[in-house]
């Protein structure tokens, strides 16, 4: 029991050091070079750059709001990147509140949210959290510390409003196809200090917020 307690104390202490270092968390939390990750030594170049950028923004101004939009093609690891950001933020920000959406319900459930499940299982602190088909939450604070997977609808835009927490994270995958009304509602949360809003997608449209 003492050994287990010592491990948990060391783990919590180590991870607390990554509050402004998402890349450090990603390199620490996953077993790179082993098992399913045996052919990888960590994130790709663009992923490292984005994670470093987020960290530098926080170092420069701990109260800054962060807005990031990444336009790219298929198969470069956007879903992995979203999963890492979620796990880092959930691990370093008490009672984080947030949501994830995507261009379609199928994309959200079968790709974006499923990818989070895969990386959650690999994380050294996976036992801190529980993943379900619609919510990813801290096991000791189910209702106040978590991220929700929410399919968007123009008739249900209020589902993306009302995030009231010290730490807020919003993620859009394949964001170019998400209706502008969802962007407009989500923008309200960006008045909260420390809020983060990350959008990923293929540049398939020359109109719209993305």
C-alpha positions in Angstrom: 0.0 0.0 0.0 2.8 2.4 0.9 4.5 1.7 -2.5 1.2 2.4 -4.3 0.7 5.7 -2.4 4.2 6.7 -3.2 3.7 6.0 -6.8 0.5 8.1 -6.9 2.1 11.0 -5.1 5.0 11.0 -7.5 2.7 10.7 -10.5 0.6 13.6 -9.4 3.6 15.7 -8.7 5.2 14.9 -12.0 2.0 15.7 -14.0 1.4 18.9 -12.2 4.7 20.2 -13.7 3.1 20.0 -17.2 0.5 22.7 -16.6 2.1 24.9 -19.3 3.9 22.1 -21.2 1.5 19.9 -23.2 4.3 18.4 -25.2 6.1 17.4 -22.0 2.9 15.6 -20.8 2.6 13.8 -24.1 6.2 12.6 -24.0 5.8 11.6 -20.4 2.4 9.9 -20.3 2.6 7.4 -23.2 4.9 4.4 -23.6 6.7 5.6 -26.8 8.9 2.9 -28.4 7.0 0.1 -26.7 4.0 -2.1 -27.5 1.6 -0.5 -30.0 3.9 2.6 -30.1 7.1 0.6 -30.7 7.7 2.3 -34.1 7.2 5.8 -32.8 9.4 8.1 -30.6 6.7 10.7 -30.1 4.5 13.3 -31.9 5.2 14.3 -35.5 6.9 17.7 -36.2 3.6 19.7 -36.7 2.1 18.2 -33.6 5.2 19.1 -31.5 5.0 22.6 -32.9 1.4 23.1 -32.0 1.9 21.6 -28.5 4.9 23.9 -27.9 2.9 26.9 -29.1 0.1 26.2 -26.7 2.6 25.9 -23.9 4.4 29.1 -24.8 1.1 31.0 -24.8 0.4 29.9 -21.3 3.9 30.6 -20.1 3.7 34.1 -21.6 0.3 34.8 -20.1 -1.3 32.2 -17.7 -4.7 33.9 -18.1 -4.6 34.1 -21.9 -7.4 32.6 -24.0 -6.1 30.4 -26.8 -7.7 30.1 -30.3 -6.0 27.7 -32.7 -7.2 26.6 -36.2 -5.3 23.9 -38.0 -6.1 23.3 -41.7 -4.6 20.1 -43.1 -5.3 17.0 -45.2 -6.4 13.5 -44.1 -4.2 11.1 -42.2 -1.8 13.5 -40.5 -2.8 12.7 -36.9 -5.4 15.3 -36.0 -7.5 12.9 -33.9 -4.4 11.9 -32.0 -3.5 15.5 -31.4 -7.0 16.3 -30.1 -6.8 13.3 -27.7 -3.5 14.4 -26.4 -4.7 17.9 -25.7 -7.8 16.6 -23.9 -5.8 14.2 -21.7 -3.2 16.9 -20.9 -5.8 19.5 -20.1 -7.9 17.0 -18.0 -4.7 15.9 -16.2 -3.5 19.4 -15.3 -6.6 21.5 -14.8 -8.9 20.7 -11.9 -12.6 20.6 -12.7 -12.0 21.3 -16.4 -15.2 21.7 -18.4 -15.5 21.2 -22.1 -16.8 19.6 -25.2 -15.8 18.0 -28.5 -17.8 18.1 -31.7 -17.1 17.2 -35.3 -18.6 17.6 -38.8 -20.9 14.6 -38.5 -22.1 12.4 -35.7 -20.3 9.4 -37.3 -17.0 11.3 -37.4 -17.4 12.3 -33.8 -18.2 8.8 -32.5 -16.2 6.5 -34.7 -13.0 8.6 -35.1 -12.5 11.6 -32.9 -14.0 10.2 -29.7 -12.9 6.7 -30.3 -9.3 7.9 -30.7 -9.6 9.5 -27.2 -10.5 6.0 -25.9 -7.4 4.5 -27.4 -5.0 7.2 -26.0 -6.8 7.1 -22.6 -5.9 3.4 -22.3 -2.3 4.1 -23.0 -1.8 7.0 -20.6 0.2 6.5 -17.4 -2.6 8.2 -15.5 -5.5 6.4 -17.2 -6.9 5.3 -13.9 -7.8 8.9 -13.1 -10.4 9.0 -15.7 -13.3 7.1 -17.2 -14.4 7.1 -20.9 -17.9 6.5 -22.0 -19.7 6.9 -25.4 -20.6 10.5 -24.5 -18.4 11.7 -21.6 -14.8 11.6 -20.4 -14.6 12.4 -16.8 -12.5 12.3 -13.6 -13.5 9.2 -11.6 -13.9 11.2 -8.4 -15.7 14.2 -9.9 -18.0 12.9 -12.6 -20.3 15.8 -12.9 -17.8 18.7 -12.5 -14.6 17.6 -14.2 -15.0 16.3 -17.7 -15.4 16.6 -21.5 -18.6 15.8 -23.4 -18.9 14.5 -27.0 -21.7 16.5 -28.5 -23.0 16.1 -32.1 -23.9 19.6 -33.3 -27.2 20.7 -34.7 -28.4 24.1 -35.8 -31.6 23.5 -33.9 -29.7 22.7 -30.7 -27.0 25.3 -30.6 -27.6 26.0 -26.9 -25.8 22.7 -26.1 -22.6 24.6 -26.8 -23.3 27.4 -24.5 -23.1 27.9 -20.8 -19.6 26.6 -20.0 -18.9 28.1 -16.5 -15.6 26.9 -15.1 -12.1 28.1 -14.2 -10.8 26.0 -17.1 -12.6 25.5 -20.4 -11.6 23.5 -23.4 -13.6 23.3 -26.7 -12.5 21.2 -29.7 -14.0 21.1 -33.2 -12.9 18.3 -35.6 -13.4 18.7 -39.3 -14.5 22.2 -38.3 -15.0 23.5 -41.8 -18.4 21.7 -41.9 -19.6 22.9 -38.5 -22.4 25.6 -38.9 -21.5 29.2 -38.1 -24.2 29.3 -35.4 -22.3 26.8 -33.4 -19.2 28.9 -33.7 -21.1 32.0 -32.6 -22.5 30.3 -29.5 -19.1 28.8 -28.6 -17.5 32.2 -28.8 -19.2 33.2 -25.6 -17.0 30.9 -23.6 -13.9 32.7 -24.9 -14.5 35.6 -22.4 -13.4 33.2 -19.7 -9.7 33.6 -18.8 -7.6 30.5 -19.7 -10.3 29.1 -22.1 -8.9 27.1 -25.0 -10.7 26.6 -28.4 -8.9 24.4 -30.9 -10.3 23.7 -34.4 -9.0 21.1 -36.9 -10.1 20.3 -40.4 -9.6 20.0 -44.1 -9.8 23.3 -46.0 -12.7 22.1 -48.1 -14.7 25.3 -48.1 -13.8 28.9 -48.8 -16.7 30.2 -46.7 -17.6 29.8 -43.1 -15.9 30.6 -39.8 -13.2 27.9 -40.2 
